[in-house]
Amino acid sequence: MDTPHSTCTLLEETTDERCETYIHTLETHDDPFDAATELAPALGAHWHGDHAEFGFWTPELLDRGVAAEDVYLELLTPTESVDLTADETEATFRRELVSTRRAGAYTWAVVTGAQPGTRDRLGTLYRLTYPTENGWETIGDPLAYSLPFGAYAPAELYDVDRLHAERDDREYFETLGTCEEAVGTTIDDGLPRVDPATNVLELHPGTASAAGSLAGLTSQFESLGRTLEADDTLTPTEQTLAGYDSVQLMPIAPITESDHQPAHFELDGDDELPAPDGPEAAARTDTVTLRRPSMRNWGYDIVVYGFGAVNSAILETGRPDELVDFIATLHTLPQPMKVVFDIALGHADEGALELLNDYYIQGPGMYGQELDYTEPTVRAILLELQRRKMNWGADGIRVDGAQDFTNWDPETESEWHDDDFLAEMDAITQEIAGTEYRPWMIFEDGRPWPDEDWELASTYRTLIEEHPHSFQWGPVTFAHNTPAILTFWATKWWRVRELADMGGQWISGAANHDTLRRGAQVEVGEEWNATQENPALGDTLHETIEHAYNNPASNALFYCLLPGVPMDFLNASTRAPWDFIRDTDDTWNVKVVGEAAYFIDWRVPSERYDDPEHFTRLKALGIDDRDDLHEFVHALASASEVTDYDLETMATILSALNPPFFDGEPTTADLEEFALAWMRDVADYCTLSNWRDDLDGDQTAFDLELRQFRHERPWLRHDLRGDERFEYRHPVDGSVIYAGLRRAPDGSEDVLFVANMEGQSATVTPTDLVETTRGGWRCTIASPGHENAVAERPLTLEDSEVVVFTRTR
């Protein structure tokens, strides 16, 4: 290998000054958490115009007795332009070792000569390294801004200040809270807090576009913006994106990887670098094989490491600018949209164990590894990671699984909710373009889940009561929502009624990433309509579940009558399938496929499976017939259950089926290969570009009309008052009829709602249902065939049909 002249140099005096400052911080704070909170913003890699500062929290080095002088900063700077869009490429890097300094449990280095990454250039990659008896070990940066080759490769030094200086929505933030044209805010403790949205569109960046990237998603909203600007007619696809003032991205943090993925950053040779002699780095040139990450994941299998960065598998360009471009596009639409980030910091995937030091981890839990929120520095770093993630420019934060932020009490042998940590999350402020602000705060919290009585015991009010400005996911949104099952709207009435009484600060709606997935896990009989599906929703299971989660009656219920903030899931609005997407788990993939066995019944009709564009990997394994797949997956599910997921025994049991697509009796390797093919095929199958040609323009137009109705009546967000009504007709007599009356607080308008939520055809007189006698009603929104409905006259409604009347006063 060449030995080039080093370009990187440790600024010894500046580094020593930094160390003295950090030691002073540690010594002058009585509370370790306060000290760590002050230090955390300096951790990671920061570019300051002509030099870079690197900071790591490294208590493991102290525990292992590694001498401070044996720890080096490894820097890898590309010597040529690197194509980050290529699936695989080779590039030459100048590889250097720079000395570091230690201050307490922190390792620091201030360096000149490194190259910051930009929109058009890959920056210097970095990590710590130190020698051991078994070779060199490395420590990555959990607070990295950029991980272009995934969480298990070196991080990238990035010019974040330049990114923000060039963003197209700077004016959006500069005017935040200062003018009527800016996004709505309310002053909260001296700072603007982003007001709640009117409605929310939840989407998965990996399947929302054919490209499977944030750039692909951005292009769709750019197209929507051009159509809106020109005042042209919206296409059905554009209608599914329009009419919202908020978009919630499913988690976009770096995720775990599996052995099925090749190394995304592979040094061609591991020759040891010579240790530097003095401040100048030791250097040489190395060739690196680079592979673009392509993991399929629903986003929740995070490793916490690098949480402030973006999952590189959804970055078409490999640049974090791609996220900012998406945010700026939404902020600068003719009808601007807020951006909500889904923050999943309640736990870590097992893959975090090789990335984080032991202080982060409390131990195994339901979802992998529990984090130790009681460790002061871990606590401070997790909060700093939240701040960095949100500082890409989000308006709101949805805290995933807030009931999962718990700690173990060995004395009582029980978990306790760390509500102080949630309060600290709530207190974090953001700063973009010189404006400091507080985001819209949303918690998902179903405590006492997972206790057996959680569905009855949860109030969904705990965090709203502690933080009066905050919102929570409401019970209809959170619960195991199955509207495809007949009697759902009857048996869930008590929860829906709660929404009317106290749902003004709840996120509402029937469809989200969990409910749509769980709906396809409901067991069905061998013959159509053999169990409890609602036959009025469709002639097949496939049609039934599509209509159940994108239903005219339930959509109108949430948009035209009930309080709160309605949320739609884009896959449901597009009537596309959705499932547990993850090809990143070597251990549980086969089990997950078994748990999704009924996905085939609900979501995969024969004509879809027969389409040569779908399920290509399973077909390559020889599974050409949908019925063969159905039989095998259901047998797999049963075998998993009876063997307690013993793969070897499962393979033996399944060999009795003599599946024709295995070469002889199936092995555990065959099962794992099958599960991996399933995961990737289902991810492709759920991609929305496969389903947009099937969109019904009348359906998408109706849904958009509901959203516009809500925007025109912001007062609907608030709880029902004493002079408003929400009832169901009883006795039910074969059909569940919901009816309600809302009145504008200023007395300007009334809204009358009536819908057949499920069941047999029913004839009702809308005004009788809510006991209102004065006339003046006009039909404003109606299912096809009811456009001329009269509120005071009998009206016959079939399952899922709805009429909304309005009158001025």
Secondary structure, 3 states (H helix, E strand, C coil): CCCCCCCCEECHHHHHHHHHHHHHHHHCCCCHHHHHHHHHHHCEEEECCCCEEEEEECHHHHHCCCCHHHCEEEEEEECCCCCCCCCEEEEEEEEEEEECEEECCEEEEEEECCCCEECCECCCEEEEEEEECCEEEEECCCCCCECCCCCCCCEECECHHHHHHHCCCHHHHHCCCCCCCCCCEEEECCEEEECCCCCEEEECCCCCCCCCCHHHHHHHHHHHHHHHHHCCCCCHHHHHHCCCCEEEECCCCCECCCCCCCCCEEECCCCCCCCCCCCECEEEEEEEEEECCCCCECCCCECCCCCCCCCHHHCCCCCCHHHHHHHHHHHCCCCCCEEEEEECCCCECHHHHHCCCHHHEEEEECCEEEECCCCHHHHHHHHHHHHHHHCCCCCEEEECCHHHCEEEECCCCEEEECHHHHHHHHHCCEEECCEEEECEEEECCCCCCCCCCHHHHCCCCHHHHHCCCCEEECHHHHCCCCCCECCHHHHCHHHHHHHHHHHHHEEECCCCCCHHHHHCCCCCCCCCCCCCECHHHCCCHHHHHHHHHCCHHHHHHHHHCCCCEEEEEHHHHCCCCCCCCECCCCCCHHHHHHHCCHHHHHHCCHHHHHCCCCCHHHHHCCCCCHHHHHHHHHHHHHHHHHCCCCHHHHHHHHHHHCCCCCCCCCCHHHHHHHHHHHHHHHHHHCCHHHCHHHCCHHHHHHHHHHHHHHHCCHHHHCCCCCCCEEEECCCCCCEEEEEEEEECCCCCEEEEEEEEEEECCEEECHHHHHCCCCCCCEEEEECCCCCCCCCCCCEEECCCCEEEEEEEC
